[in-house]
Amino acid sequence: MPAIDIQEIMKIVPHRYPMLMVDRILECDDDKKIVGMKNLTFNEPFFQGHFPGRPIMPGVLQLEAMAQVGGVLLSRRTGLKGLIPLFMAVDKARFRRMIIPGDQMRIELEVTNARARVLRLQGKVLVEGQVAAEAELLFMVTDEKAE
């Protein structure tokens, strides 16, 4: 499957700046696995306050990036474009490396369990080949459309 660019991502994911946490989908088999990418610059709004003098990407935003990439897979898997995917649970979250301005996040997710509109995914974020974060995510597609 060819890469999915930001224009196509924005047709699937309802988030917009500053909450859009994925720049490109590098791989997607539309069923079990997806790989996304986020480039981080010093201009990201969260770096200004987290932390002044030592900018670090908050862990909760790393989880959000995983969820958005997972939402693309869920949308493509179910064919339900424009519907809002919601978090149901985050389990076993671990943060192993700081993510700082200039880093490129490689966000990998794989389906471990699936039912209709609900998916359990194993996710990880890599920076320069090192695992920076990992978690199990559970979420579902609602019947609610994004505007």
C-alpha positions in Angstrom: 0.0 0.0 0.0 1.4 3.4 -0.9 1.9 6.0 1.8 -1.0 8.1 2.9 -0.3 11.9 3.0 -1.5 14.5 5.4 -4.4 15.6 3.1 -5.8 12.0 3.1 -5.2 11.7 6.8 -7.3 14.8 7.5 -10.2 13.2 5.6 -10.0 10.3 8.1 -8.9 11.8 11.4 -11.1 14.6 12.8 -8.2 16.3 14.7 -6.6 19.6 13.5 -3.7 21.7 14.6 -2.5 21.7 17.3 -4.0 18.3 18.1 -3.2 16.5 14.9 -0.3 14.2 15.9 0.5 12.3 12.7 2.1 13.7 9.5 2.1 10.7 7.2 1.2 7.0 7.1 4.2 5.1 5.8 2.6 1.6 5.7 -1.0 0.3 6.1 -2.3 -3.2 5.2 -5.9 -2.0 5.9 -6.3 -5.0 8.3 -3.7 -5.7 10.9 -0.8 -3.3 10.8 -0.1 0.4 10.3 3.0 2.6 10.6 2.7 6.4 10.9 5.2 9.2 11.3 5.3 12.5 13.2 8.1 15.1 12.8 8.6 17.2 15.8 10.0 20.7 15.7 10.6 23.2 18.5 7.5 25.1 17.2 5.1 22.5 18.7 3.0 24.4 21.2 3.4 21.9 24.0 7.2 22.3 24.0 6.9 25.9 25.2 5.5 24.8 28.6 6.7 21.1 28.9 9.3 22.0 30.1 10.8 25.5 29.7 14.6 25.1 29.1 14.2 21.3 28.6 11.4 20.6 26.0 10.0 17.0 26.2 6.9 15.7 24.5 4.3 14.8 27.1 3.6 11.0 27.4 -0.2 11.6 27.0 0.5 13.2 23.6 2.6 10.2 22.6 -0.4 8.0 23.4 -2.6 10.4 21.4 -0.3 10.0 18.4 -0.6 6.2 18.7 -4.4 6.5 18.9 -4.7 8.7 15.8 -2.6 6.3 13.7 -4.8 3.5 15.1 -7.8 5.5 14.1 -6.6 5.6 10.5 -6.3 1.8 10.6 -9.7 1.4 12.2 -11.3 3.7 9.6 -9.7 1.9 6.6 -10.4 -1.5 8.1 -14.1 -0.8 8.7 -14.7 1.6 5.8 -16.3 4.1 8.2 -14.7 7.3 7.1 -15.5 10.5 9.0 -16.8 8.7 12.1 -15.1 9.6 15.4 -12.9 6.9 17.0 -12.8 7.1 20.8 -10.4 5.7 23.4 -11.8 3.1 25.6 -8.7 2.1 27.5 -4.9 2.4 27.7 -3.0 -0.5 29.3 0.6 -1.2 30.0 1.8 2.3 28.9 5.6 2.6 29.3 7.8 5.6 28.4 11.4 4.6 27.8 13.1 7.5 26.0 12.4 11.2 26.0 11.1 12.7 22.8 12.5 16.1 22.0 12.4 18.8 19.3 14.0 17.5 16.1 13.0 13.9 16.7 11.0 11.9 14.2 8.5 9.5 15.7 7.8 6.2 14.0 4.4 5.0 15.3 3.8 1.3 14.8 0.5 -0.4 15.7 -0.7 -4.0 15.3 -4.2 -5.4 15.9 -4.2 -8.0 18.7 -8.0 -8.4 19.0 -10.9 -7.2 16.9 -14.7 -7.1 17.1 -16.9 -5.1 14.7 -16.0 -1.5 15.6 -13.7 -2.2 18.5 -10.0 -2.9 18.2 -7.3 -3.7 20.7 -3.9 -2.6 19.4 -0.3 -3.1 20.5 1.5 0.1 19.8 5.0 1.5 20.1 6.8 4.7 19.2 10.3 4.5 18.0 12.9 7.3 17.7 16.1 6.5 15.8 15.3 2.8 16.1 14.9 2.9 19.9 11.5 2.3 21.6 10.5 5.6 23.2 6.9 4.5 24.3 4.7 1.5 24.1 1.1 0.7 25.2 -1.9 -1.4 24.5 -4.8 0.7 23.2 -8.5 -0.2 23.1 -10.9 2.0 21.2 -14.0 2.0 19.0 -15.7 3.9 16.3 -18.8 5.8 17.3 -21.7 6.6 15.1 -20.9 10.3 15.6 -19.5 12.2 12.5 -16.8 14.8 12.8 -17.7 18.2 11.4 
